Amino acid sequence: MAEQISIGTYPTRTEAEIVAGRLESAGIAARVFADDAGGAYPFGLSGGAQVLIDESDLAAAEDLLAATDPDDG
């Protein structure tokens, strides 16, 4: 089993789910990790939501996210 690493931390679970979906649609397995007690705690207290991927997919994931970053106007 490959080691899971964070590709990024996002302020909301929804943003993390969108990024994970983009990765999944490109064939990169991704999952969201959020220590928010199932939504009981606000993200301001929990540190946000992380998107985790296999370490072996890091380069492909970084390329995909850099190529589709909406902030790169």
Backbone as JSON, one array per atom type, in Angstrom:
{
  "sequence": "MAEQISIGTYPTRTEAEIVAGRLESAGIAARVFADDAGGAYPFGLSGGAQVLIDESDLAAAEDLLAATDPDDG",
  "N": [[0.84, -1.18, 0.0], [0.59, 2.18, -0.87], [2.01, 5.16, 0.54], [-0.07, 7.65, 1.95], [-0.4, 11.07, 1.18], [-0.83, 14.59, 1.75], [-2.24, 16.67, -0.67], [-3.18, 19.13, -0.52], [-4.69, 21.65, 1.62], [-7.9, 22.75, 2.39], [-10.3, 25.38, 2.94], [-12.97, 24.6, 3.33], [-15.03, 21.63, 3.51], [-16.45, 21.18, 1.18], [-14.94, 22.47, -0.86], [-12.65, 20.86, -0.77], [-13.77, 18.41, -1.54], [-14.45, 18.99, -4.19], [-11.91, 19.32, -5.38], [-10.9, 16.74, -4.91], [-12.68, 15.31, -6.51], [-11.97, 16.26, -9.07], [-9.41, 15.19, -9.25], [-10.01, 12.43, -9.08], [-11.52, 12.14, -11.43], [-9.52, 12.26, -13.26], [-8.28, 9.91, -12.93], [-6.8, 9.62, -10.63], [-6.59, 8.39, -7.5], [-8.23, 9.72, -4.72], [-8.93, 11.08, -1.47], [-10.9, 12.7, 1.03], [-9.95, 14.18, 4.04], [-11.08, 15.32, 7.04], [-11.01, 16.75, 10.15], [-13.43, 17.36, 11.63], [-15.34, 16.39, 13.27], [-17.46, 15.11, 11.95], [-18.77, 17.29, 10.91], [-19.65, 18.66, 13.11], [-17.93, 20.47, 14.3], [-16.76, 23.74, 13.53], [-14.79, 24.57, 10.6], [-12.86, 26.48, 11.11], [-11.84, 25.86, 13.56], [-10.88, 23.34, 13.19], [-8.85, 23.2, 11.31], [-9.29, 22.94, 8.59], [-9.94, 21.04, 5.55], [-8.29, 18.27, 4.25], [-6.96, 16.99, 1.19], [-6.12, 13.82, 0.32], [-3.73, 11.77, -1.32], [-2.13, 9.01, -3.05], [1.35, 8.81, -2.56], [2.83, 8.2, -4.83], [1.37, 9.34, -6.86], [1.81, 12.03, -6.79], [3.24, 13.89, -8.54], [1.68, 13.83, -10.91], [-0.77, 14.7, -9.9], [-0.14, 17.28, -8.97], [0.52, 18.49, -11.41], [-1.96, 18.35, -12.75], [-3.64, 19.9, -11.05], [-2.33, 22.36, -11.15], [-2.63, 23.02, -13.82], [-5.33, 23.45, -14.03], [-6.07, 25.4, -12.26], [-8.26, 27.74, -11.06], [-7.52, 30.22, -10.09], [-5.4, 31.07, -11.51], [-5.75, 33.04, -13.48]],
  "CA": [[0.0, 0.0, 0.0], [1.37, 3.41, -0.97], [1.78, 6.13, 1.62], [-0.98, 8.75, 1.63], [0.11, 12.39, 1.51], [-1.77, 15.68, 1.48], [-1.97, 17.48, -1.85], [-3.58, 20.48, -0.16], [-5.68, 21.85, 2.68], [-8.91, 23.67, 1.88], [-11.05, 25.94, 4.06], [-14.24, 23.9, 3.54], [-15.12, 20.26, 3.01], [-16.94, 21.25, -0.2], [-13.8, 22.76, -1.74], [-11.81, 19.66, -0.81], [-14.49, 17.4, -2.34], [-14.33, 19.38, -5.6], [-10.55, 18.98, -5.79], [-10.83, 15.27, -4.94], [-13.42, 14.89, -7.7], [-11.15, 16.55, -10.25], [-8.34, 14.19, -9.28], [-10.63, 11.13, -9.38], [-11.92, 12.1, -12.84], [-8.3, 12.07, -14.04], [-7.74, 8.59, -12.62], [-5.94, 9.69, -9.44], [-7.38, 8.09, -6.3], [-8.13, 10.79, -3.73], [-9.95, 11.07, -0.44], [-10.93, 13.9, 1.85], [-9.81, 13.99, 5.48], [-11.43, 16.53, 7.79], [-11.19, 16.46, 11.57], [-14.48, 18.29, 12.05], [-16.33, 15.6, 14.02], [-18.63, 14.9, 11.1], [-19.45, 18.56, 10.67], [-20.05, 19.27, 14.38], [-17.03, 21.58, 14.61], [-16.46, 24.58, 12.36], [-13.46, 24.37, 10.05], [-11.92, 27.41, 11.71], [-11.24, 25.19, 14.71], [-10.35, 22.02, 12.83], [-7.7, 23.31, 10.41], [-9.67, 22.73, 7.21], [-10.08, 19.69, 5.0], [-7.16, 17.88, 3.41], [-7.14, 16.0, 0.13], [-5.03, 12.86, 0.39], [-3.49, 10.94, -2.5], [-0.94, 8.16, -2.94], [2.58, 9.55, -2.82], [3.27, 7.93, -6.19], [0.58, 10.17, -7.77], [2.03, 13.44, -6.47], [3.6, 14.7, -9.7], [0.52, 13.93, -11.81], [-1.79, 15.51, -9.23], [0.32, 18.67, -8.99], [0.38, 18.97, -12.79], [-3.39, 18.51, -13.03], [-4.18, 21.02, -10.31], [-1.71, 23.59, -11.65], [-3.17, 23.29, -15.16], [-6.75, 23.78, -13.95], [-6.27, 26.29, -11.12], [-9.04, 28.89, -11.5], [-6.9, 31.45, -9.64], [-4.31, 31.41, -12.44], [-6.47, 33.73, -14.43]],
  "C": [[0.89, 1.24, 0.0], [1.03, 4.35, 0.18], [0.88, 7.24, 1.12], [-0.34, 10.07, 2.07], [-0.95, 13.43, 1.15], [-1.32, 16.46, 0.25], [-2.41, 18.93, -1.59], [-4.59, 20.49, 0.97], [-6.6, 22.97, 2.24], [-9.8, 24.15, 3.03], [-12.4, 25.26, 4.33], [-14.17, 22.49, 2.97], [-15.56, 20.27, 1.54], [-15.81, 21.52, -1.18], [-12.89, 21.54, -1.87], [-12.46, 18.57, -1.65], [-14.4, 17.72, -3.83], [-12.95, 19.01, -6.14], [-10.39, 17.46, -5.89], [-11.55, 14.73, -6.17], [-12.66, 15.14, -8.98], [-10.03, 15.53, -10.39], [-8.9, 12.82, -9.68], [-11.0, 11.04, -10.86], [-10.72, 11.94, -13.77], [-7.62, 10.74, -13.73], [-6.8, 8.56, -11.43], [-6.82, 9.47, -8.22], [-7.14, 9.18, -5.26], [-9.23, 10.61, -2.69], [-9.81, 12.33, 0.4], [-10.82, 13.5, 3.32], [-10.1, 15.31, 6.16], [-11.71, 16.13, 9.23], [-12.2, 17.45, 12.13], [-15.62, 17.58, 12.78], [-17.62, 15.46, 13.23], [-19.43, 16.15, 10.85], [-19.87, 19.27, 11.94], [-19.2, 20.47, 14.75], [-16.8, 22.42, 13.37], [-15.02, 24.39, 11.9], [-12.44, 25.34, 10.62], [-11.21, 26.8, 12.91], [-10.53, 23.9, 14.33], [-9.15, 22.06, 11.9], [-8.03, 23.02, 8.96], [-9.76, 21.27, 6.83], [-8.92, 19.41, 4.07], [-7.6, 16.9, 2.34], [-5.9, 15.11, 0.14], [-4.96, 12.02, -0.87], [-2.32, 10.01, -2.19], [0.28, 8.99, -3.31], [3.06, 9.38, -4.26], [2.52, 8.76, -7.24], [0.85, 11.66, -7.63], [2.32, 14.29, -7.71], [2.41, 14.9, -10.64], [-0.56, 14.82, -11.2], [-1.4, 16.99, -9.24], [0.17, 19.27, -10.39], [-1.08, 19.26, -13.12], [-3.94, 19.75, -12.33], [-3.58, 22.35, -10.78], [-2.31, 23.99, -12.99], [-4.62, 23.76, -15.09], [-7.07, 24.7, -12.8], [-7.03, 27.52, -11.58], [-8.44, 30.23, -11.06], [-5.76, 31.9, -10.55], [-4.84, 32.11, -13.68], [-6.15, 34.05, -15.74]]
}
